[in-house]
């Protein structure tokens, strides 16, 4: 496969996942700000912007509407929802020969519907717009599953989606490491990751910070856990790069970094999970960034990591 097409598919996976995850997080945050009068809108908004790597311009106080403008509608910000949809559509348009017609029509129709949905959301509130993005991302994933051959193009798209998903969950957890074990903020994290119902079924309704971290980091069955995403990305790379040649078992830098990050999570004792959690999450975030850089350098020969506009989440 041409490096240009491989790079486009990789970033399509990342941008669609980014739009989906950002919509989920913003939807939960908006409901929390509107329903809970004890929450400081400016502090909560800045905390969310730190998670997403978005720098709020100016020192003015933030509220629900200003937060939505920055996170949902910012066209020039690749971390915003509209920016992610635009980037995904442009990458798909440039790789029309390797994506199915159904996938192109899905993203193009989404892109065309955004202005009308955006105008309505500014009058009636952002929930309908955010739900629309989540539904279209789910449709895109379903069409990709049912219309794409499991070839290199599919592997690059799933690889991008998996790396983006792992990065997002780590950012979510970093935003809550200072919370108490019984803080309702942990429920917010579960809802933002689309994990609340599955978590409650897994742990019979018991809410505990240690279990939330365990579930989102290490659960082997939940598709949005960091471990599951890293393992899926590792499987994609193993199929794309099955070995260093007939006489060597040397692994690529991206595959080595992925295997190391995945194995550290897999073999970590549960009792040690919360020990120095901020440092552990920051190291994991750095590993995910280095994986993205290694993939870009190995397969695309371009400048690495043109992803989040902002450095790591500050602790």
JONORSUL-V427026 format. One line per field, one symbol per residue. phi: phi as a letter, one per 30 degrees, with the letter a starting at -180 (. if undefined). A space follows every 10 residues. Layout:
# JONORSUL-V427026
phi->???
This chain:
# JONORSUL-V427026
phi->.dedddddde deeddddddd ddddddeddd ddddccdddd eddddddddd ddiccddicd dcbedddded dccdddcddd dddddedddd ddddbedccd eddddddddd dddeeddddd ddccjdeddd ddddddddde dddddcbcdd cddddddded dddddddddd dddddbdddd dcdddddedd dddicddddd ddchidcaed dddeddcbdd cddcdddddd dddddddddd bdldkdcbcd cddddddddd ddddddcdde dcdddhdedd dddddddddd ddddddddcc hbddhccddk ddddc
